[in-house]
Amino acid sequence: MEDTAAPKPASASRTVMTFLVFPEHANALGKAFGGQIMAWTDMCGGICSMRHSAGTTVTAALDDLQFERPILIGDMVTLEGRVNATFRSSMEVEVTVHGENPATGARWRCVEARLTFVAIDDKGRARLVPPLLPESDDDLARIAGATARRDERLARRKPR
Ligand SMILES: CC(C)(COP(=O)(O)OP(=O)(O)OC[C@H]1O[C@@H](n2cnc3c(N)ncnc32)[C@H](O)[C@@H]1OP(=O)(O)O)[C@@H](O)C(=O)NCCC(=O)NCCS
């Protein structure tokens, strides 16, 4: 791997996406289909990781994901992605998904997911990512948490 770039703060790659839930995004109960929420989650996290690493990334892992509350047809879905920590070529990105009722303004959390993205070069090889520049105590706590989770994640990694 080549030399790494200058450190970047998480604020530089923060990614926010909002969608309206249409019938084609929903299941037979009129609730947003879990697979659709997961696809948007992967997309939001992927864009965030690409912004941080200034290039292509692939999804390597998705941690335990739980749907806390449903989002219904006609509701809005807002996803927010931020880089929690960077390692050599990989990054932990946290994506939070909220539902919002456009009529009442009520807003609720649906999902909080953590994904690992690996930056790759044009030959598909892992490449170094810029280090994360912490700007607050919260940033430092996120790095510590992500580092502990990475150890657990890699211990569970399937042998090739
Ligand atoms: C992810 C992938 C690029 C890793 O490639 P690899 O040759 O195994 O690379 P390495 O063992 O050198 O690991 C590269 C990085 O990936 C990380 N990694 C690999 N597998 C991982 C996993 N299951 N969970 C978390 N991190 C993982 C390693 O920790 C390493 O990170 P680091 O450089 O920050 O230390 C490869 O497994 C792959 O292409 N997987 C398929 C990705 C894909 O198709 N995603 C869906 C569509 S985007």
The ligand as an SDF file (V2000), in Angstrom:
LIG
                    3D

 48 50  0  0  0  0  0  0  0  0999 V2000
  -13.3540   -6.9130    1.7640 C   0  0  0  0  0  0  0  0  0  0  0  0
  -12.2290   -7.4570    0.8910 C   0  0  0  0  0  0  0  0  0  0  0  0
  -11.8380   -6.3810   -0.1470 C   0  0  0  0  0  0  0  0  0  0  0  0
  -11.0340   -7.7460    1.7770 C   0  0  0  0  0  0  0  0  0  0  0  0
  -10.0470   -8.2460    0.9220 O   0  0  0  0  0  0  0  0  0  0  0  0
   -8.8190   -9.1390    1.4690 P   0  0  0  0  0  0  0  0  0  0  0  0
   -7.9890   -9.5260    0.3430 O   0  0  0  0  0  0  0  0  0  0  0  0
   -9.3770  -10.1650    2.3680 O   0  0  0  0  0  0  0  0  0  0  0  0
   -8.0050   -8.0390    2.1990 O   0  0  0  0  0  0  0  0  0  0  0  0
   -7.1900   -8.0520    3.5410 P   0  0  0  0  0  0  0  0  0  0  0  0
   -7.2090   -9.3290    4.2990 O   0  0  0  0  0  0  0  0  0  0  0  0
   -5.8650   -7.4840    3.1670 O   0  0  0  0  0  0  0  0  0  0  0  0
   -8.0180   -7.0010    4.3880 O   0  0  0  0  0  0  0  0  0  0  0  0
   -8.1500   -5.6740    3.9240 C   0  0  0  0  0  0  0  0  0  0  0  0
   -8.9220   -4.9330    4.9660 C   0  0  0  0  0  0  0  0  0  0  0  0
  -10.2520   -5.4540    5.0280 O   0  0  0  0  0  0  0  0  0  0  0  0
  -10.5790   -5.7310    6.3640 C   0  0  0  0  0  0  0  0  0  0  0  0
  -11.5230   -6.8330    6.3620 N   0  0  0  0  0  0  0  0  0  0  0  0
  -11.4920   -7.9100    5.5790 C   0  0  0  0  0  0  0  0  0  0  0  0
  -12.5400   -8.7050    5.8700 N   0  0  0  0  0  0  0  0  0  0  0  0
  -13.2450   -8.0930    6.8460 C   0  0  0  0  0  0  0  0  0  0  0  0
  -14.4210   -8.4170    7.5580 C   0  0  0  0  0  0  0  0  0  0  0  0
  -15.0850   -9.5350    7.3290 N   0  0  0  0  0  0  0  0  0  0  0  0
  -14.8490   -7.5520    8.4780 N   0  0  0  0  0  0  0  0  0  0  0  0
  -14.1970   -6.4010    8.7260 C   0  0  0  0  0  0  0  0  0  0  0  0
  -13.0490   -6.0240    8.0730 N   0  0  0  0  0  0  0  0  0  0  0  0
  -12.5940   -6.8890    7.1490 C   0  0  0  0  0  0  0  0  0  0  0  0
   -9.2550   -6.1010    7.0060 C   0  0  0  0  0  0  0  0  0  0  0  0
   -9.3050   -5.9430    8.4170 O   0  0  0  0  0  0  0  0  0  0  0  0
   -8.3410   -5.0980    6.3650 C   0  0  0  0  0  0  0  0  0  0  0  0
   -8.5110   -3.8540    7.0160 O   0  0  0  0  0  0  0  0  0  0  0  0
   -7.2530   -2.8960    7.3650 P   0  0  0  0  0  0  0  0  0  0  0  0
   -6.4560   -2.7220    6.0990 O   0  0  0  0  0  0  0  0  0  0  0  0
   -7.8630   -1.6130    7.7990 O   0  0  0  0  0  0  0  0  0  0  0  0
   -6.4590   -3.5770    8.4470 O   0  0  0  0  0  0  0  0  0  0  0  0
  -12.6480   -8.7750    0.1590 C   0  0  0  0  0  0  0  0  0  0  0  0
  -12.9580   -9.7640    1.1260 O   0  0  0  0  0  0  0  0  0  0  0  0
  -13.8160   -8.5730   -0.7590 C   0  0  0  0  0  0  0  0  0  0  0  0
  -13.6800   -8.1150   -1.8800 O   0  0  0  0  0  0  0  0  0  0  0  0
  -15.0280   -8.9650   -0.3010 N   0  0  0  0  0  0  0  0  0  0  0  0
  -16.2360   -8.7920   -1.1060 C   0  0  0  0  0  0  0  0  0  0  0  0
  -16.7360   -7.3560   -1.0290 C   0  0  0  0  0  0  0  0  0  0  0  0
  -18.0540   -7.2020   -1.7390 C   0  0  0  0  0  0  0  0  0  0  0  0
  -18.2740   -7.7810   -2.7820 O   0  0  0  0  0  0  0  0  0  0  0  0
  -18.9790   -6.4160   -1.1340 N   0  0  0  0  0  0  0  0  0  0  0  0
  -20.3250   -6.2620   -1.6440 C   0  0  0  0  0  0  0  0  0  0  0  0
  -20.4370   -5.3470   -2.7920 C   0  0  0  0  0  0  0  0  0  0  0  0
  -19.6520   -3.7810   -2.5640 S   0  0  0  0  0  0  0  0  0  0  0  0
  1  2  1  0
  2  3  1  0
  2  4  1  0
  2 36  1  0
  4  5  1  0
  5  6  1  0
  6  7  2  0
  6  8  1  0
  6  9  1  0
  9 10  1  0
 10 11  2  0
 10 12  1  0
 10 13  1  0
 13 14  1  0
 14 15  1  0
 15 16  1  0
 15 30  1  0
 16 17  1  0
 17 18  1  0
 17 28  1  0
 18 19  1  0
 18 27  1  0
 19 20  2  0
 20 21  1  0
 21 22  1  0
 21 27  2  0
 22 23  1  0
 22 24  2  0
 24 25  1  0
 25 26  2  0
 26 27  1  0
 28 29  1  0
 28 30  1  0
 30 31  1  0
 31 32  1  0
 32 33  2  0
 32 34  1  0
 32 35  1  0
 36 37  1  0
 36 38  1  0
 38 39  2  0
 38 40  1  0
 40 41  1  0
 41 42  1  0
 42 43  1  0
 43 44  2  0
 43 45  1  0
 45 46  1  0
 46 47  1  0
 47 48  1  0
M  END
$$$$
